[in-house]
């Protein structure tokens, strides 16, 4: 069955398709479906992403792509940081964790989690830029 596919805009720059695919596969853990030419979203068999060049001359403000994690938000963020991701925002609010960063084309990606537990015991509260909004 063909998955529901989200088209994510990308900049018209040399090697951008490779940069986007590498980021979403190697950093975020998406799986390539070579037959359909999409990247499948982990944990969602019927959801995928693909990248499309933004129209020339179109004023871009960047897309916003948000997803949630059921658990281990700090470990997920640590893995991203180890792969070179720089967080625009990383916070703990009264109801959830929140992280925001950019993909290679300047699209915002937001990750949220209502679960504050981390099986590996990772603590992000000492990271530069971390905010506790209690």
N, C-alpha and C positions, 0 to 999 in steps of 0.2 A: 504494500500500500504506500502511495506517495505521501510524504509527510507535509503538514502545513509548513510552509517556508516563509521565513521573515527575510526580507531583502534589506541588507544593511548598506548604507551609502559609503563609498570610499573615494578618496582623493584621486585625481588623475595625475599620478606620479609614477615614475619608473619603479618597477619592482613592488608596487603597492599590493597587487593581488597576492604575491608570495608573502609579503609582510603580514597581511591580514590573515591568510590561512595559517601561517606559522603561529601567530599570536593566539588565534582561537583554538588551534589544535594543541600546541605545546604548552601554552600558558593556562588556558581555560579548560582543556581536556575534551574538546569536541572531537567527534569521530567522523572521518571522511567517508562519504558514500560516493565512491568513484562512479558508480553506475548512474546516479542521479546528478552528480556534480554539486553536491551540497555537503554541509557539515551538520551532523546530527547532534542535537543538544543532549548532553549526558542526563540520563534518567527520564527522558521523554522520547519514547520511540516514534511518536508521530509529530515531532517538532524538529525543524532544521533551520539553518541560516545559509544564506549565500550573499555574495557581495556584488554590488552593482556600482559602476561609476556614476558619480553625481553629474548632472547635466552641466555642460560648459556654460559659464557665465551665471549660473544659478548661485544666488546668495545662500551660503550654507551657514547654519548655526550649529550643525552637528546633531546627530540623532541621540536619543536616550533609550538605552536598552536596560531593563531591570529584571533581575531574577532573585529568587529567595533560596536560602539553604535551610534544611531542617535542623542541622546540627553542625558542630565543629567549625563555626565561623572563624574563630581566631586561627585555627590551623590552615584553613583555606587562604586567609589573608597572608599568613606567613609563607605559604607556598608561592603566592603571587609575588610577594616582596623578594623572595629568593630568586625569582625569575626576572627581576628587574622592574616590576611594576611600581610606579610612584603613585601614591594615593593623593587625590585632590582633597578628600575628606575621609576621616575614619573616626567614628563616634559610637558611643553607647548612650542611648536615650532611655527614658523610663520603660519603653515597651519593646525595644529591639536594638540590635547592632546595625550599623549602616556603614558601607564603604563605597567610595566613588573614585573612579579612575578613567583614563582615556585609552581607547584602542589606537593603533597606528594611524588611523584616518581622522582622529580627533572626535570620535563619537564617545559620549559619556556612557559608562557602564556602571550601574548601581547594583550592589548586592546587599540584601537585608536578611536578617535572621532574628526570630523571636526567641531562640534558644541561646542562653548565655553559657551553657556548659560546653566544655571542650575535652574530649576523651584523652588528648595528648597533653593537656595541662598548659597549652600555649596561652600567654598573657600579652595582649597588645597594648595594655594601658600605659606602658612606658615608652611607646614609640613616639617619635617626633610627629607632631601634628594631631595626635590622638586627642579627642575631646570627650569628657564625661559630662553629659547634659542632664544629670539627675536633678 
